Amino acid sequence: MERARGRAYLAEFDLLRGAAITAVVYLHAYFTPWPEASGGGIAGLRAAHLVAHGAVPLFLFIAAYLQGTGPREGVSGHLRHRWRTIWLPVIAWSGATFAYRVVDEGLSAALWRDLALADISGQFYFAWLLLAFGVLLSQGWRVPDRWLWPLAGIAFAVNFATIGWYEQHGAISGLFATLAYRNPLAWAFFPVVGYALGRKRMPEPPVTWTIAALAVMSGAAAVHLIRGVAAGTWPVSYFGVTVFLFSAASLFVYPRAARALLSLRPIANPLVWLSAYAFPIYLVHLPFVIGFGTREVLGKGEDWTNYWLLLHANAAVGLFGSLAFVLAVERTSPWLARRVLGLRRLRPARPEATGERLAPR
C-alpha cells in the first residue's frame, strides 16, 4: 500500500486492487440465500462468492510481492514507513468503530474483547494479517534465493492442511471463528509465494504455470459447485479446500489476465482509478456504510421479497457510498484524507509506468 524507494510499480496490480476491493464489498453485502431462490440461483451466488473470496489472498499476495521487490528493511523500518499510511488510519477507524458500537449496543466486556482481538468490525482481521506477514517478511532478505520455492511449497502444504482441518471441524463461529480468521497458518501461502515472486521480479509466472493454475481453478470450482448443489453443504467462508485451491491457483492467473485487460480501457481504467481508494474503502465500508448506511437507505431487509435485488442494492450502496465519503474527505481536506484514510495518490516513476517489464533476478 506504500511505494518505497526502489519498489516496483505494476499497473496490473492497480487493476487487481480495484477489482479486489469491489469483491470485498460484495462479500459483505449479504450472506444468507433468499427463500425463493432456485438451485441455479444459489449456485450462481456461491460461484460469485468463490471468486470474491480470492480478494483477501490477492491483497496479501500483492503486498508481499511489492515488499519482495523493495529495499532491505528491518522490523522497525517496516513499521515506521507504514505508520502514517496504514497503521494510524487502522487505529483511527478501529476507535471510530468502537465508539459507533458503544452508541449502538452499549459498553460491554464483549466489546472490549472485540477491540483487543481486532474484531471490532469484520474487516480488521486483514490488518492483523498484514501486520503479522509484513513483520515476518521484513526478515525475508535473510533467506537465500534457492530456498524461496521450497519455502513456498512448505507454506502451501501448511496452508492446505490448516484449511482442511477447519473444514473437517464443521461449524466455525464465535471466538473460534475470530481466531481462525486471524490464524496466519490459514493464509501463509499467499504472502509467501507473493514474496518469492517479488524477489524473482516475476509478476507474471511462466505460461505453463498459468495453464496448470487454470486447470486447478476449473477443477476446484467444479468440485465446489457440484458437491454443494448435490449435498446442500458449502464451506464456511474461506475455510474450504476448494476455496483455498481456487484462490491459490488464481495468483498465477490473475496478473497475466490483468495485464491483458489493461488494453481494454473501458474496463481497466475505472478499476485502476478505484485502486487508489481501495484502502480507504476497506476502512470505512463496515459498519458505517454497509450497516448504518444500508439500513438508512434500504431498511433492514425484512420487507424485501427479492433478495437477489437486496444483495446487489447493498453492494452498490456499500461501494459507492464508501467511495463518495472518501472523495468528499479528499476534496475537503487532502491532509485529513492522507492521515485518517491513508489515501496516497502516487504517480508511478518511469520506466515501469510505460509498461516496460522488470527483468527477473
VOLOGU-93717 format. One record per residue (C-alpha): residue in three letters; z, y negated, x. Coordinates in nm, 2 decimals, always signed. Layout:
// VOLOGU-93717
<atom residuo="ala" pz="Z" py="Y" px="X"/>
...
//
This chain:
// VOLOGU-93717
<atom residuo="met" pz="+0.00" py="+0.00" px="+0.00"/>
<atom residuo="glu" pz="+0.02" py="-0.22" px="+0.30"/>
<atom residuo="arg" pz="-0.26" py="-0.26" px="+0.56"/>
<atom residuo="ala" pz="-0.10" py="-0.27" px="+0.91"/>
<atom residuo="arg" pz="-0.29" py="-0.37" px="+1.22"/>
<atom residuo="gly" pz="-0.54" py="-0.10" px="+1.32"/>
<atom residuo="arg" pz="-0.52" py="+0.08" px="+0.99"/>
<atom residuo="ala" pz="-0.84" py="+0.19" px="+0.82"/>
<atom residuo="tyr" pz="-0.98" py="+0.03" px="+0.51"/>
<atom residuo="leu" pz="-1.19" py="+0.26" px="+0.29"/>
<atom residuo="ala" pz="-1.35" py="+0.12" px="-0.03"/>
<atom residuo="glu" pz="-1.35" py="+0.47" px="-0.19"/>
<atom residuo="phe" pz="-0.97" py="+0.47" px="-0.17"/>
<atom residuo="asp" pz="-0.96" py="+0.15" px="-0.37"/>
<atom residuo="leu" pz="-1.18" py="+0.31" px="-0.63"/>
<atom residuo="leu" pz="-0.95" py="+0.61" px="-0.64"/>
<atom residuo="arg" pz="-0.64" py="+0.39" px="-0.67"/>
<atom residuo="gly" pz="-0.78" py="+0.21" px="-0.97"/>
<atom residuo="ala" pz="-0.87" py="+0.54" px="-1.13"/>
<atom residuo="ala" pz="-0.53" py="+0.69" px="-1.05"/>
<atom residuo="ile" pz="-0.32" py="+0.41" px="-1.20"/>
<atom residuo="thr" pz="-0.52" py="+0.44" px="-1.52"/>
<atom residuo="ala" pz="-0.44" py="+0.81" px="-1.52"/>
<atom residuo="val" pz="-0.07" py="+0.74" px="-1.46"/>
<atom residuo="val" pz="-0.05" py="+0.51" px="-1.76"/>
<atom residuo="tyr" pz="-0.25" py="+0.76" px="-1.97"/>
<atom residuo="leu" pz="+0.00" py="+1.03" px="-1.89"/>
<atom residuo="his" pz="+0.29" py="+0.81" px="-2.00"/>
<atom residuo="ala" pz="+0.12" py="+0.71" px="-2.33"/>
<atom residuo="tyr" pz="+0.20" py="+1.02" px="-2.53"/>
<atom residuo="phe" pz="+0.31" py="+1.38" px="-2.47"/>
<atom residuo="thr" pz="+0.35" py="+1.57" px="-2.80"/>
<atom residuo="pro" pz="+0.05" py="+1.74" px="-2.96"/>
<atom residuo="trp" pz="-0.02" py="+1.59" px="-3.30"/>
<atom residuo="pro" pz="+0.04" py="+1.81" px="-3.61"/>
<atom residuo="glu" pz="-0.32" py="+1.81" px="-3.74"/>
<atom residuo="ala" pz="-0.48" py="+1.88" px="-3.41"/>
<atom residuo="ser" pz="-0.73" py="+2.17" px="-3.38"/>
<atom residuo="gly" pz="-0.72" py="+2.42" px="-3.10"/>
<atom residuo="gly" pz="-1.00" py="+2.23" px="-2.94"/>
<atom residuo="gly" pz="-0.82" py="+1.90" px="-2.97"/>
<atom residuo="ile" pz="-0.51" py="+2.04" px="-2.80"/>
<atom residuo="ala" pz="-0.73" py="+2.19" px="-2.53"/>
<atom residuo="gly" pz="-0.90" py="+1.86" px="-2.48"/>
<atom residuo="leu" pz="-0.57" py="+1.68" px="-2.44"/>
<atom residuo="arg" pz="-0.45" py="+1.94" px="-2.19"/>
<atom residuo="ala" pz="-0.77" py="+1.92" px="-1.99"/>
<atom residuo="ala" pz="-0.73" py="+1.54" px="-1.97"/>
<atom residuo="his" pz="-0.37" py="+1.58" px="-1.86"/>
<atom residuo="leu" pz="-0.47" py="+1.84" px="-1.60"/>
<atom residuo="val" pz="-0.70" py="+1.58" px="-1.44"/>
<atom residuo="ala" pz="-0.45" py="+1.29" px="-1.48"/>
<atom residuo="his" pz="-0.17" py="+1.49" px="-1.31"/>
<atom residuo="gly" pz="-0.37" py="+1.45" px="-0.99"/>
<atom residuo="ala" pz="-0.29" py="+1.08" px="-0.98"/>
<atom residuo="val" pz="+0.05" py="+1.10" px="-0.80"/>
<atom residuo="pro" pz="-0.07" py="+1.36" px="-0.55"/>
<atom residuo="leu" pz="-0.37" py="+1.13" px="-0.48"/>
<atom residuo="phe" pz="-0.14" py="+0.83" px="-0.42"/>
<atom residuo="leu" pz="+0.07" py="+1.03" px="-0.18"/>
<atom residuo="phe" pz="-0.24" py="+1.15" px="-0.01"/>
<atom residuo="ile" pz="-0.39" py="+0.80" px="+0.03"/>
<atom residuo="ala" pz="-0.06" py="+0.65" px="+0.16"/>
<atom residuo="ala" pz="-0.02" py="+0.93" px="+0.42"/>
<atom residuo="tyr" pz="-0.39" py="+0.91" px="+0.52"/>
<atom residuo="leu" pz="-0.35" py="+0.53" px="+0.59"/>
<atom residuo="gln" pz="-0.03" py="+0.60" px="+0.77"/>
<atom residuo="gly" pz="-0.21" py="+0.85" px="+0.99"/>
<atom residuo="thr" pz="-0.48" py="+0.60" px="+1.08"/>
<atom residuo="gly" pz="-0.22" py="+0.33" px="+1.16"/>
<atom residuo="pro" pz="-0.04" py="+0.24" px="+1.48"/>
<atom residuo="arg" pz="+0.26" py="+0.43" px="+1.60"/>
<atom residuo="glu" pz="+0.58" py="+0.32" px="+1.43"/>
<atom residuo="gly" pz="+0.94" py="+0.43" px="+1.42"/>
<atom residuo="val" pz="+1.16" py="+0.46" px="+1.11"/>
<atom residuo="ser" pz="+1.30" py="+0.11" px="+1.13"/>
<atom residuo="gly" pz="+0.95" py="-0.04" px="+1.18"/>
<atom residuo="his" pz="+0.81" py="+0.17" px="+0.90"/>
<atom residuo="leu" pz="+1.07" py="+0.04" px="+0.66"/>
<atom residuo="arg" pz="+1.06" py="-0.32" px="+0.78"/>
<atom residuo="his" pz="+0.69" py="-0.35" px="+0.75"/>
<atom residuo="arg" pz="+0.71" py="-0.24" px="+0.38"/>
<atom residuo="trp" pz="+1.02" py="-0.42" px="+0.28"/>
<atom residuo="arg" pz="+0.86" py="-0.71" px="+0.11"/>
<atom residuo="thr" pz="+0.56" py="-0.53" px="-0.03"/>
<atom residuo="ile" pz="+0.72" py="-0.21" px="-0.16"/>
<atom residuo="trp" pz="+1.10" py="-0.18" px="-0.14"/>
<atom residuo="leu" pz="+1.21" py="-0.52" px="-0.26"/>
<atom residuo="pro" pz="+0.98" py="-0.50" px="-0.57"/>
<atom residuo="val" pz="+1.11" py="-0.15" px="-0.64"/>
<atom residuo="ile" pz="+1.47" py="-0.26" px="-0.62"/>
<atom residuo="ala" pz="+1.40" py="-0.57" px="-0.83"/>
<atom residuo="trp" pz="+1.23" py="-0.37" px="-1.11"/>
<atom residuo="ser" pz="+1.49" py="-0.09" px="-1.09"/>
<atom residuo="gly" pz="+1.75" py="-0.36" px="-1.15"/>
<atom residuo="ala" pz="+1.55" py="-0.51" px="-1.44"/>
<atom residuo="thr" pz="+1.51" py="-0.17" px="-1.60"/>
<atom residuo="phe" pz="+1.88" py="-0.11" px="-1.56"/>
<atom residuo="ala" pz="+1.95" py="-0.44" px="-1.74"/>
<atom residuo="tyr" pz="+1.70" py="-0.36" px="-2.01"/>
<atom residuo="arg" pz="+1.86" py="-0.02" px="-2.08"/>
<atom residuo="val" pz="+2.21" py="-0.17" px="-2.08"/>
<atom residuo="val" pz="+2.10" py="-0.41" px="-2.36"/>
<atom residuo="asp" pz="+1.91" py="-0.13" px="-2.54"/>
<atom residuo="glu" pz="+2.17" py="+0.16" px="-2.50"/>
<atom residuo="gly" pz="+2.49" py="+0.01" px="-2.38"/>
<atom residuo="leu" pz="+2.65" py="+0.07" px="-2.04"/>
<atom residuo="ser" pz="+2.75" py="+0.43" px="-1.97"/>
<atom residuo="ala" pz="+2.81" py="+0.68" px="-1.69"/>
<atom residuo="ala" pz="+2.48" py="+0.84" px="-1.76"/>
<atom residuo="leu" pz="+2.30" py="+0.51" px="-1.70"/>
<atom residuo="trp" pz="+2.47" py="+0.47" px="-1.36"/>
<atom residuo="arg" pz="+2.37" py="+0.82" px="-1.27"/>
<atom residuo="asp" pz="+2.01" py="+0.75" px="-1.36"/>
<atom residuo="leu" pz="+2.02" py="+0.44" px="-1.14"/>
<atom residuo="ala" pz="+2.16" py="+0.64" px="-0.85"/>
<atom residuo="leu" pz="+1.90" py="+0.92" px="-0.89"/>
<atom residuo="ala" pz="+1.61" py="+0.68" px="-0.91"/>
<atom residuo="asp" pz="+1.57" py="+0.79" px="-1.27"/>
<atom residuo="ile" pz="+1.64" py="+0.46" px="-1.44"/>
<atom residuo="ser" pz="+1.28" py="+0.48" px="-1.56"/>
<atom residuo="gly" pz="+1.03" py="+0.76" px="-1.54"/>
<atom residuo="gln" pz="+0.80" py="+0.63" px="-1.27"/>
<atom residuo="phe" pz="+1.06" py="+0.57" px="-1.00"/>
<atom residuo="tyr" pz="+1.07" py="+0.92" px="-0.87"/>
<atom residuo="phe" pz="+0.75" py="+0.83" px="-0.69"/>
<atom residuo="ala" pz="+0.93" py="+0.56" px="-0.50"/>
<atom residuo="trp" pz="+1.18" py="+0.81" px="-0.37"/>
<atom residuo="leu" pz="+0.89" py="+1.05" px="-0.26"/>
<atom residuo="leu" pz="+0.71" py="+0.76" px="-0.09"/>
<atom residuo="leu" pz="+1.02" py="+0.67" px="+0.10"/>
<atom residuo="ala" pz="+1.10" py="+1.03" px="+0.20"/>
<atom residuo="phe" pz="+0.75" py="+1.11" px="+0.32"/>
<atom residuo="gly" pz="+0.69" py="+0.77" px="+0.47"/>
<atom residuo="val" pz="+1.00" py="+0.80" px="+0.69"/>
<atom residuo="leu" pz="+0.92" py="+1.16" px="+0.78"/>
<atom residuo="leu" pz="+0.56" py="+1.08" px="+0.87"/>
<atom residuo="ser" pz="+0.66" py="+0.78" px="+1.08"/>
<atom residuo="gln" pz="+0.75" py="+1.05" px="+1.33"/>
<atom residuo="gly" pz="+0.42" py="+1.24" px="+1.29"/>
<atom residuo="trp" pz="+0.28" py="+1.09" px="+1.61"/>
<atom residuo="arg" pz="+0.51" py="+1.34" px="+1.79"/>
<atom residuo="val" pz="+0.30" py="+1.63" px="+1.65"/>
<atom residuo="pro" pz="+0.01" py="+1.73" px="+1.88"/>
<atom residuo="asp" pz="-0.33" py="+1.73" px="+1.71"/>
<atom residuo="arg" pz="-0.36" py="+2.11" px="+1.75"/>
<atom residuo="trp" pz="-0.06" py="+2.15" px="+1.52"/>
<atom residuo="leu" pz="-0.18" py="+1.94" px="+1.23"/>
<atom residuo="trp" pz="-0.38" py="+2.20" px="+1.04"/>
<atom residuo="pro" pz="-0.12" py="+2.48" px="+1.09"/>
<atom residuo="leu" pz="+0.14" py="+2.24" px="+0.95"/>
<atom residuo="ala" pz="-0.08" py="+2.15" px="+0.66"/>
<atom residuo="gly" pz="-0.12" py="+2.53" px="+0.59"/>
<atom residuo="ile" pz="+0.26" py="+2.57" px="+0.60"/>
<atom residuo="ala" pz="+0.31" py="+2.27" px="+0.37"/>
<atom residuo="phe" pz="+0.06" py="+2.43" px="+0.13"/>
<atom residuo="ala" pz="+0.24" py="+2.76" px="+0.13"/>
<atom residuo="val" pz="+0.58" py="+2.60" px="+0.08"/>
<atom residuo="asn" pz="+0.45" py="+2.37" px="-0.20"/>
<atom residuo="phe" pz="+0.28" py="+2.66" px="-0.37"/>
<atom residuo="ala" pz="+0.59" py="+2.87" px="-0.36"/>
<atom residuo="thr" pz="+0.81" py="+2.59" px="-0.49"/>
<atom residuo="ile" pz="+0.58" py="+2.52" px="-0.78"/>
<atom residuo="gly" pz="+0.56" py="+2.89" px="-0.86"/>
<atom residuo="trp" pz="+0.94" py="+2.91" px="-0.86"/>
<atom residuo="tyr" pz="+0.97" py="+2.62" px="-1.10"/>
<atom residuo="glu" pz="+0.70" py="+2.77" px="-1.33"/>
<atom residuo="gln" pz="+0.88" py="+3.10" px="-1.34"/>
<atom residuo="his" pz="+1.20" py="+2.92" px="-1.42"/>
<atom residuo="gly" pz="+1.06" py="+2.82" px="-1.76"/>
<atom residuo="ala" pz="+1.24" py="+2.53" px="-1.92"/>
<atom residuo="ile" pz="+1.26" py="+2.22" px="-1.70"/>
<atom residuo="ser" pz="+1.47" py="+1.95" px="-1.85"/>
<atom residuo="gly" pz="+1.78" py="+1.73" px="-1.79"/>
<atom residuo="leu" pz="+1.93" py="+1.70" px="-1.45"/>
<atom residuo="phe" pz="+1.73" py="+2.00" px="-1.33"/>
<atom residuo="ala" pz="+1.41" py="+1.82" px="-1.41"/>
<atom residuo="thr" pz="+1.53" py="+1.50" px="-1.25"/>
<atom residuo="leu" pz="+1.60" py="+1.68" px="-0.92"/>
<atom residuo="ala" pz="+1.27" py="+1.88" px="-0.95"/>
<atom residuo="tyr" pz="+1.06" py="+1.57" px="-0.96"/>
<atom residuo="arg" pz="+1.24" py="+1.44" px="-0.65"/>
<atom residuo="asn" pz="+1.22" py="+1.76" px="-0.45"/>
<atom residuo="pro" pz="+0.99" py="+1.69" px="-0.15"/>
<atom residuo="leu" pz="+0.90" py="+2.06" px="-0.13"/>
<atom residuo="ala" pz="+0.72" py="+2.03" px="-0.47"/>
<atom residuo="trp" pz="+0.49" py="+1.76" px="-0.32"/>
<atom residuo="ala" pz="+0.48" py="+1.84" px="+0.05"/>
<atom residuo="phe" pz="+0.11" py="+1.94" px="+0.08"/>
<atom residuo="phe" pz="-0.04" py="+1.62" px="-0.05"/>
<atom residuo="pro" pz="+0.11" py="+1.38" px="+0.21"/>
<atom residuo="val" pz="+0.09" py="+1.63" px="+0.50"/>
<atom residuo="val" pz="-0.28" py="+1.70" px="+0.45"/>
<atom residuo="gly" pz="-0.34" py="+1.33" px="+0.40"/>
<atom residuo="tyr" pz="-0.17" py="+1.25" px="+0.73"/>
<atom residuo="ala" pz="-0.37" py="+1.52" px="+0.91"/>
<atom residuo="leu" pz="-0.70" py="+1.39" px="+0.78"/>
<atom residuo="gly" pz="-0.59" py="+1.04" px="+0.87"/>
<atom residuo="arg" pz="-0.51" py="+1.14" px="+1.22"/>
<atom residuo="lys" pz="-0.86" py="+1.30" px="+1.24"/>
<atom residuo="arg" pz="-1.02" py="+1.00" px="+1.07"/>
<atom residuo="met" pz="-1.17" py="+1.23" px="+0.81"/>
<atom residuo="pro" pz="-1.16" py="+1.07" px="+0.46"/>
<atom residuo="glu" pz="-1.44" py="+1.30" px="+0.36"/>
<atom residuo="pro" pz="-1.40" py="+1.66" px="+0.49"/>
<atom residuo="pro" pz="-1.70" py="+1.88" px="+0.57"/>
<atom residuo="val" pz="-1.93" py="+1.96" px="+0.28"/>
<atom residuo="thr" pz="-1.84" py="+2.32" px="+0.29"/>
<atom residuo="trp" pz="-1.47" py="+2.23" px="+0.23"/>
<atom residuo="thr" pz="-1.58" py="+2.02" px="-0.07"/>
<atom residuo="ile" pz="-1.78" py="+2.31" px="-0.22"/>
<atom residuo="ala" pz="-1.49" py="+2.55" px="-0.17"/>
<atom residuo="ala" pz="-1.25" py="+2.30" px="-0.33"/>
<atom residuo="leu" pz="-1.48" py="+2.25" px="-0.63"/>
<atom residuo="ala" pz="-1.47" py="+2.63" px="-0.68"/>
<atom residuo="val" pz="-1.09" py="+2.63" px="-0.67"/>
<atom residuo="met" pz="-1.07" py="+2.34" px="-0.91"/>
<atom residuo="ser" pz="-1.31" py="+2.51" px="-1.15"/>
<atom residuo="gly" pz="-1.11" py="+2.84" px="-1.13"/>
<atom residuo="ala" pz="-0.77" py="+2.67" px="-1.18"/>
<atom residuo="ala" pz="-0.90" py="+2.47" px="-1.47"/>
<atom residuo="ala" pz="-1.04" py="+2.78" px="-1.64"/>
<atom residuo="val" pz="-0.72" py="+2.98" px="-1.60"/>
<atom residuo="his" pz="-0.51" py="+2.68" px="-1.71"/>
<atom residuo="leu" pz="-0.71" py="+2.63" px="-2.03"/>
<atom residuo="ile" pz="-0.78" py="+2.99" px="-2.12"/>
<atom residuo="arg" pz="-0.42" py="+3.10" px="-2.07"/>
<atom residuo="gly" pz="-0.29" py="+2.80" px="-2.25"/>
<atom residuo="val" pz="-0.51" py="+2.84" px="-2.56"/>
<atom residuo="ala" pz="-0.47" py="+3.22" px="-2.57"/>
<atom residuo="ala" pz="-0.09" py="+3.22" px="-2.53"/>
<atom residuo="gly" pz="+0.00" py="+2.87" px="-2.65"/>
<atom residuo="thr" pz="+0.21" py="+2.81" px="-2.34"/>
<atom residuo="trp" pz="+0.14" py="+2.53" px="-2.10"/>
<atom residuo="pro" pz="+0.31" py="+2.44" px="-1.77"/>
<atom residuo="val" pz="+0.57" py="+2.17" px="-1.78"/>
<atom residuo="ser" pz="+0.41" py="+1.86" px="-1.63"/>
<atom residuo="tyr" pz="+0.33" py="+1.92" px="-1.26"/>
<atom residuo="phe" pz="+0.53" py="+2.24" px="-1.24"/>
<atom residuo="gly" pz="+0.24" py="+2.49" px="-1.29"/>
<atom residuo="val" pz="+0.05" py="+2.68" px="-1.02"/>
<atom residuo="thr" pz="-0.28" py="+2.59" px="-1.19"/>
<atom residuo="val" pz="-0.19" py="+2.22" px="-1.20"/>
<atom residuo="phe" pz="-0.10" py="+2.23" px="-0.83"/>
<atom residuo="leu" pz="-0.41" py="+2.42" px="-0.72"/>
<atom residuo="phe" pz="-0.63" py="+2.18" px="-0.92"/>
<atom residuo="ser" pz="-0.47" py="+1.87" px="-0.77"/>
<atom residuo="ala" pz="-0.46" py="+2.02" px="-0.41"/>
<atom residuo="ala" pz="-0.83" py="+2.11" px="-0.42"/>
<atom residuo="ser" pz="-0.92" py="+1.77" px="-0.57"/>
<atom residuo="leu" pz="-0.81" py="+1.59" px="-0.25"/>
<atom residuo="phe" pz="-1.12" py="+1.75" px="-0.08"/>
<atom residuo="val" pz="-1.35" py="+1.64" px="-0.36"/>
<atom residuo="tyr" pz="-1.24" py="+1.30" px="-0.49"/>
<atom residuo="pro" pz="-1.30" py="+1.09" px="-0.17"/>
<atom residuo="arg" pz="-1.66" py="+1.22" px="-0.14"/>
<atom residuo="ala" pz="-1.72" py="+1.17" px="-0.52"/>
<atom residuo="ala" pz="-1.57" py="+0.82" px="-0.50"/>
<atom residuo="arg" pz="-1.80" py="+0.74" px="-0.21"/>
<atom residuo="ala" pz="-2.10" py="+0.83" px="-0.42"/>
<atom residuo="leu" pz="-1.97" py="+0.63" px="-0.72"/>
<atom residuo="leu" pz="-1.94" py="+0.31" px="-0.52"/>
<atom residuo="ser" pz="-2.32" py="+0.27" px="-0.57"/>
<atom residuo="leu" pz="-2.27" py="+0.27" px="-0.95"/>
<atom residuo="arg" pz="-2.13" py="-0.08" px="-0.97"/>
<atom residuo="pro" pz="-2.06" py="-0.09" px="-1.35"/>
<atom residuo="ile" pz="-1.81" py="+0.19" px="-1.29"/>
<atom residuo="ala" pz="-1.70" py="+0.13" px="-0.94"/>
<atom residuo="asn" pz="-1.64" py="-0.25" px="-0.94"/>
<atom residuo="pro" pz="-1.37" py="-0.25" px="-1.22"/>
<atom residuo="leu" pz="-1.18" py="+0.03" px="-1.06"/>
<atom residuo="val" pz="-1.20" py="-0.13" px="-0.71"/>
<atom residuo="trp" pz="-1.08" py="-0.46" px="-0.86"/>
<atom residuo="leu" pz="-0.80" py="-0.28" px="-1.05"/>
<atom residuo="ser" pz="-0.67" py="-0.11" px="-0.73"/>
<atom residuo="ala" pz="-0.52" py="-0.44" px="-0.61"/>
<atom residuo="tyr" pz="-0.29" py="-0.43" px="-0.92"/>
<atom residuo="ala" pz="-0.21" py="-0.06" px="-0.91"/>
<atom residuo="phe" pz="+0.14" py="-0.10" px="-0.76"/>
<atom residuo="pro" pz="+0.24" py="-0.39" px="-0.99"/>
<atom residuo="ile" pz="+0.12" py="-0.20" px="-1.29"/>
<atom residuo="tyr" pz="+0.32" py="+0.10" px="-1.17"/>
<atom residuo="leu" pz="+0.63" py="-0.11" px="-1.15"/>
<atom residuo="val" pz="+0.62" py="-0.28" px="-1.50"/>
<atom residuo="his" pz="+0.44" py="-0.03" px="-1.73"/>
<atom residuo="leu" pz="+0.76" py="+0.16" px="-1.81"/>
<atom residuo="pro" pz="+0.97" py="+0.08" px="-2.01"/>
<atom residuo="phe" pz="+0.86" py="-0.28" px="-2.06"/>
<atom residuo="val" pz="+0.51" py="-0.23" px="-2.19"/>
<atom residuo="ile" pz="+0.50" py="+0.14" px="-2.28"/>
<atom residuo="gly" pz="+0.82" py="+0.14" px="-2.46"/>
<atom residuo="phe" pz="+0.92" py="-0.20" px="-2.58"/>
<atom residuo="gly" pz="+0.57" py="-0.34" px="-2.59"/>
<atom residuo="thr" pz="+0.41" py="-0.04" px="-2.77"/>
<atom residuo="arg" pz="+0.69" py="-0.03" px="-3.02"/>
<atom residuo="glu" pz="+0.64" py="-0.40" px="-3.10"/>
<atom residuo="val" pz="+0.26" py="-0.38" px="-3.13"/>
<atom residuo="leu" pz="+0.22" py="-0.02" px="-3.27"/>
<atom residuo="gly" pz="+0.55" py="+0.07" px="-3.42"/>
<atom residuo="lys" pz="+0.74" py="+0.39" px="-3.33"/>
<atom residuo="gly" pz="+0.46" py="+0.62" px="-3.43"/>
<atom residuo="glu" pz="+0.61" py="+0.78" px="-3.74"/>
<atom residuo="asp" pz="+0.37" py="+0.61" px="-3.97"/>
<atom residuo="trp" pz="+0.06" py="+0.72" px="-3.78"/>
<atom residuo="thr" pz="-0.13" py="+1.01" px="-3.91"/>
<atom residuo="asn" pz="-0.40" py="+1.01" px="-3.64"/>
<atom residuo="tyr" pz="-0.20" py="+1.09" px="-3.33"/>
<atom residuo="trp" pz="-0.52" py="+1.10" px="-3.11"/>
<atom residuo="leu" pz="-0.57" py="+0.74" px="-3.20"/>
<atom residuo="leu" pz="-0.20" py="+0.66" px="-3.14"/>
<atom residuo="leu" pz="-0.22" py="+0.82" px="-2.79"/>
<atom residuo="his" pz="-0.51" py="+0.60" px="-2.69"/>
<atom residuo="ala" pz="-0.37" py="+0.29" px="-2.85"/>
<atom residuo="asn" pz="-0.05" py="+0.34" px="-2.65"/>
<atom residuo="ala" pz="-0.26" py="+0.39" px="-2.33"/>
<atom residuo="ala" pz="-0.46" py="+0.08" px="-2.40"/>
<atom residuo="val" pz="-0.16" py="-0.14" px="-2.47"/>
<atom residuo="gly" pz="+0.02" py="+0.01" px="-2.16"/>
<atom residuo="leu" pz="-0.27" py="-0.05" px="-1.92"/>
<atom residuo="phe" pz="-0.40" py="-0.39" px="-2.05"/>
<atom residuo="gly" pz="-0.06" py="-0.52" px="-2.14"/>
<atom residuo="ser" pz="+0.08" py="-0.45" px="-1.79"/>
<atom residuo="leu" pz="-0.23" py="-0.59" px="-1.63"/>
<atom residuo="ala" pz="-0.21" py="-0.91" px="-1.85"/>
<atom residuo="phe" pz="+0.15" py="-0.96" px="-1.74"/>
<atom residuo="val" pz="+0.07" py="-0.91" px="-1.37"/>
<atom residuo="leu" pz="-0.22" py="-1.15" px="-1.39"/>
<atom residuo="ala" pz="-0.01" py="-1.41" px="-1.57"/>
<atom residuo="val" pz="+0.26" py="-1.39" px="-1.29"/>
<atom residuo="glu" pz="-0.01" py="-1.41" px="-1.02"/>
<atom residuo="arg" pz="-0.17" py="-1.72" px="-1.19"/>
<atom residuo="thr" pz="+0.17" py="-1.89" px="-1.24"/>
<atom residuo="ser" pz="+0.32" py="-1.82" px="-0.90"/>
<atom residuo="pro" pz="+0.14" py="-1.62" px="-0.63"/>
<atom residuo="trp" pz="+0.46" py="-1.63" px="-0.42"/>
<atom residuo="leu" pz="+0.65" py="-1.47" px="-0.70"/>
<atom residuo="ala" pz="+0.38" py="-1.21" px="-0.75"/>
<atom residuo="arg" pz="+0.40" py="-1.12" px="-0.38"/>
<atom residuo="arg" pz="+0.78" py="-1.10" px="-0.37"/>
<atom residuo="val" pz="+0.86" py="-0.94" px="-0.71"/>
<atom residuo="leu" pz="+0.55" py="-0.74" px="-0.78"/>
<atom residuo="gly" pz="+0.44" py="-0.65" px="-0.43"/>
<atom residuo="leu" pz="+0.09" py="-0.79" px="-0.51"/>
<atom residuo="arg" pz="-0.13" py="-0.82" px="-0.20"/>
<atom residuo="arg" pz="-0.49" py="-0.92" px="-0.24"/>
<atom residuo="leu" pz="-0.61" py="-0.81" px="+0.10"/>
<atom residuo="arg" pz="-0.97" py="-0.86" px="+0.22"/>
<atom residuo="pro" pz="-1.09" py="-0.58" px="+0.45"/>
<atom residuo="ala" pz="-1.18" py="-0.65" px="+0.80"/>
<atom residuo="arg" pz="-1.52" py="-0.55" px="+0.93"/>
<atom residuo="pro" pz="-1.68" py="-0.31" px="+1.02"/>
<atom residuo="glu" pz="-1.51" py="-0.08" px="+0.78"/>
<atom residuo="ala" pz="-1.58" py="-0.31" px="+0.48"/>
<atom residuo="thr" pz="-1.95" py="-0.28" px="+0.55"/>
<atom residuo="gly" pz="-1.94" py="+0.09" px="+0.48"/>
<atom residuo="glu" pz="-1.95" py="+0.20" px="+0.85"/>
<atom residuo="arg" pz="-1.76" py="+0.52" px="+0.89"/>
<atom residuo="leu" pz="-1.48" py="+0.57" px="+1.13"/>
<atom residuo="ala" pz="-1.56" py="+0.83" px="+1.39"/>
<atom residuo="pro" pz="-1.33" py="+1.14" px="+1.38"/>
<atom residuo="arg" pz="-1.09" py="+1.17" px="+1.67"/>
//
